[in-house]
Amino acid sequence: MNMILPELPDYLDSMGGKDYKGAIIGLFTLTACISRPFSGRLADTVGRIPVILFGTIIAIITNSLYILAPTILGFLILRLIHGLTVGFNSTGATAYISDIVPSEKRGEAMGFFGLMNNFGAGLAPLLGSYITKSYGINYMFLTASVLASGSALTFWKINETLINKQPFKLKLLNLHKQDLAEKRVWLPAVIMFLMVFSFGTILTVGFDLAEQLKASNKGIILMIMTLSSILIRVIAGKFSDRFGRKTAMLFGLSTLTTGLLIMANAKDLNHLYIGTFIVGLANGMNNPTIFAWVADWGNPKNKGRAISTLFISLEIGVGIGSFISAELYKNKLSNIPIAFYMAATLAFIAAAILVATWKYRPKIMFE
């Protein structure tokens, strides 16, 4: 998924679609968001593993089909379909992990899970750019498909953790009002939305900023974010287990705001890389903490729903962040700082909301 991202803007440009750059992330996250209530319900009924496998198979298919869609419309349709990958895979995988890990180790476990995600997200863009420059973009898409196949094979024989699972029936796709979101986790969902707006900004204008500042490889900013995130993830998970989710989140949101402000004012690669490094540290603190927080507050009977609610917030935040950043940017390099200032402001607002609701907890807590 991540290895193709740095090359997609240029690929879309080659089709004459430079005005649709915001849709690269926006359409992907739109489908991921819409699919979350379905993946959450199916994870709580059919099982975690079938949901994971469905999302992985979609990744195999879409990565292969990018080669056969040399038109703007075909490309955008594939971005829509590709969003089902994270809409299902990550919901099932996060629910699976929360099943097998005790609550007092939940932050640490989410840290390890995020660590592996970060390795993939950090190394893949560099690999994707290298393959594209050396062999062409079609080989890069095929490599992404092969890697997705490896993921599917890994999950194929893993034992299911949902105890009372049901066979799949079409009526399970008939959603009720309560299936759309888990009200108990509204606070972390709001924080997530405001927090990940910045990620949509970085994915939309960050690569162009790196190119403007003469970076040798556009994917290096994701690699730096990943490496700094890796440095702190497991420690951050343990920190939130010991000192509390809100304390860890406040520290992470303050760090995120600082990093975004540095990126907004970057005049050379050193400042860009420092800002990116700090943003990565913030993500490494925030991500495992907020998922452990939702697992703490959610009803165990509706774990998939609670996790899908958080992911819905994530997708909406990234998608809107991408679209708004593209509108602010308008393919003018001088507008890039405005997009980063907007993201920093929303991260600061998230920290303010967290402080204002510091003593809030749902009325009924679960062990």
N, C-alpha and C positions, 0 to 999 in steps of 0.2 A: 504493500500500500504506500509506504513512505518513499521507496526508491524512485517512484515515477514522478513525485511531486515537483522537484526542481525543474524537470524538463517539460512539464505540461504547459506552462505559459508560452514558451517558444514554439511548442508543437501547435498550440492554438493559433499563435501568430502566423505560422506557416500556412494555415487554412484561411487566413484573413479575418480571424476572430479576436483581434487584440482588444476590442471593446467588451469582451465577455470574460475577462480574466477573473472577475469576482465570482463567476459562476463555477469555476473549477472547484473551489471549496464549498461555495454556497449550495449548489445542487446536491453535492455529495452529502453534506450534513443535513439537508432538507429530508432526503429519503431516510437517512439514518434516524433522524428524529421521529418521522412518521411511523417508522417500523418498531420503535421502542415499546409502545404498549403491547404490540403483538408478541414481540420477543420476550417481554417480561411475563406475559400470561402463559406463553408456551413453556418457558423455563420453569414455571411453577406447576405445570400440569404434565406436559409431555416429557420433560427432563432437560437437564443442563446440556448434556452431550449432543443430542439432536440439534439443539439450537446453535451450538458452536459449529457443528459440521455444516449446517446449512449456510451460515455466513462465510465459511471458508471455501465452500464450493462456488459460491457467487464470485469470490475473489479470483479463483482459477479461471472461470469463464470470462469475466470482464477484462482481465489483464490480457487474455488471448485475443479478444475481439477489438481492442483498440487499433490493432493493425488493419482491420477490415472496415474502419469507420473514418475515412479521410475527408469527411465533411463536418462542418460546424454542428449541424443538427445531430448527426450520428454520434459525435463526440459527447455532446451534452446529454444525450439519452443514456449513454454508457456511464457517465458520471452519476446520473440519477440511480441507475441500477447498482453501481458499485457501492453506493451508500448502504445497501443492505448488509454488506460485509461487516461493518462495525456495528450496525444496528442489531445484529444477532450475535455475532461472535463475542464481542466484549461483554454483553449482558450475561450470556451463558457462562463465560469464563469467570467473571467476577462473582457470580452467584455460587459457582462451583468452589471457588477458593474460600468464600465465607462459610461454606458447608463444612469444610475439612479442617478449619483452623479455629481454636478456642478464642473467645472474645478478648482475653488479655494479651493475645499475640497477634491480634488482627491488624494493627498498624504496621507491625514488622512484616507480616505476610504480604500486605498490599505493597510494601516497599520493595520486597523481592520481586513481586509480580511486575511492578512498574520498572524495576531494574532491567528485566528481560525485554520489556517493551522499548525501553530507552536504547538498549543495545541495537535492536532492530532499526529503530527510528533514526539513530545517529549514524550507523554504518551504511544503511541502505542508500541515502541520497548520494553519498560519495561514490558508491558502487554504480548506481544508476547513471550518474553523470559520466563516469569513466567508460561504461559500456556504450553509452550513446555516442561519445566522442570517438571511440575506437572502432565500433562495429555498426553503429546506427541505432536509431530509436526502436526499430522493430525487435532487435535482439534484446533490448532492455525490457520491453513488454513481455517477451517470452520468458526471460529470466524471472521476472516477477511472478509469472504464472507457475513456473516450476517450484519456486520457493513456497507459494501458497499450497501447492500439492503436498509438499513436505509437511506443512502444518496439518493438513487433513489426515495424512497417514499417522501423525503423532497422536491425534485424538481418537483414532478409529477404534482402538481396543481399550480405552480407559473406562473404568467402571463408573456407572451412573451413581450419583449421590442423592438424588431425589427419591424419597422412600415410597410414597404413594403415587407413582407416575401412571399416566393414562395413555392409551393409544391415541394417535393423532386423529381428530375428526374435524371436518370443516366448521362445525358449530363452535369450536374453540376460538375461531377467528371473529366471532360475533362479540365485540367488546361492549361492556357495560360502563357506565359512568365511572365507577370506582376503579376500573382497570386502567384508566388513562393516567392516573398519577396517585402516588402514596402521599396523603396529606401530612403524615407525621414528619416527613423529611423536607418540608417546604423551606426551612431556613438554609440548610446546606445547599439546596437547589438554587436559591437566589444567589448565594455566595458564588456558586459554581458559574452561573451565567455571567456575572460581572467579572469574574476572574479570567475566564477563557476567551473573553472578547479579544484579549491581547494576542492569543494564539492565532485567531483569524487574521489579525492585523499583520503578524509576522509572516504567515504563509502567503499573504496577498502582496505585500509591499517589501517585505524583508529581503527577498532575493534580488529585487531591483536595486535596493539600497546597497547591498553587498557588491553588486556589479558596478554601480556608480563609483564606489570607493575602491575599485580595481581589485576585488578579491579574485584569486586565481581559480577558485571553484565556488560557485554559488551555494552549493550544499554545505559548505563549511560552517555556516551559522547554525544549522540544525545539529551538526556534529558537536559544536561547542556547547550548545544547550544540553545535549544529551550527556556529554562527559561530565559537566558540572552537576547535572541532575543525578547521575550515577554516584558521584562522590558523596551525596548527602541522603539518598533515598532510604537506605536501611536504617541509618542513624535517626533520620526524621521519623520513621515509623515507630522506632523504640521511644523516641522523645514524646510522641503523641500518646503512646500507651502509658507512659509514666506521668506526664504533666497535664494531659488532657488535650482533646482535639481542638478546642477553641484557642488555647494558648499557642499551640503549634500553628494554627491557621493565621492568627494575628501576626506572628513573626513572618510567616511566608508571604502574606499579602503586603506587608510593609516592604519586604525585600523585592517583591515583584514591581511595586510602584517605583522604587529606586532604579531598578534595572531598565524599565521602560523609559524613564526620563533621560537616562544616559544614552539610550539608543536614539531617542528623539533629537538629541544634540550632537550626535556623532558626526565629526568632520573628517575622520580618518579611520582606517581599519582597526587600529588599536582601541579607540573608544567604542567602536561597534562591537568588537569582540569582548571587551570588558562588560558592556551592557548585556550582551547575549549570555555571557557566563553567569551574571547575577540573576537574569531571568531564569536560566536553567536551575540555579540553586533554589529559587522560589518554587518552581514547578516540582522539584524533587521533594520539597517540604510539603507543598499543598496537596498534591495528587493522592499519595497514599493516606494522608490524614483525612481528607474529605470522604473517601470511599469507606474507610474504617468508621467514620462518624455516621454515615448513612446505615451501615450494617449494624451499628450500635442502636440506632433509633428506630429502625424499621421493624415491623412485625415479622417474626421468623416464618410465619405461614405465607407471607407475601414478599419474600425476599427479592424475587425477581422483579416485582413491581417497584419496590423501593429503589433498586439499582437502576432500573430503566428510567425512573423519574429523574435521577441524577444525570443519567446520560442524555435525556431529553434536554435538560438545561444546558449540558455541555454542547450538544449539537446546535441548539438555538443560539447560544453565545458565540460559538465559532462561526456559524453561518452569518449571523448579523454582523459580527466583527469583520468578516470578509467582505460582505457587500458594502457596508458603510466605509470601510477603509478604501475600497476600490473607488467609491464615489468621491471621497475626499482627495484621493490620489490623482484621478483623472489623467493618468499617464504623464504627469508632470513631476519631475524629481523634486522640485522645490516644495511640493505639497506633502512629502513623506513625513516630516516632523509632526504635522497636524494630526495625522492618523495615530502616531505613537502617543501624542499628548492626550488624545481622546481615550486610548486604552489605559494610560496611567491614571487618568481621572476616575475611570470606572473601578480600577483596582483599589484606589483610595476609598471610594464610596463603599466598596465591599467591606473594607476594614472598619469603616465607621458603623455600618450596619451590625457587624459582629460585636463591636463594643456596646452598642445600644441594646442588643439582645443577649448580653452576656449571661444573665441568670435564667434565660428561658430554657425549658426542657418540656418535651411532651408529657402529658399528664400520666400516662401509663408507660412505664419502662419495662423492657423484657430482659431476662437473663441471657 
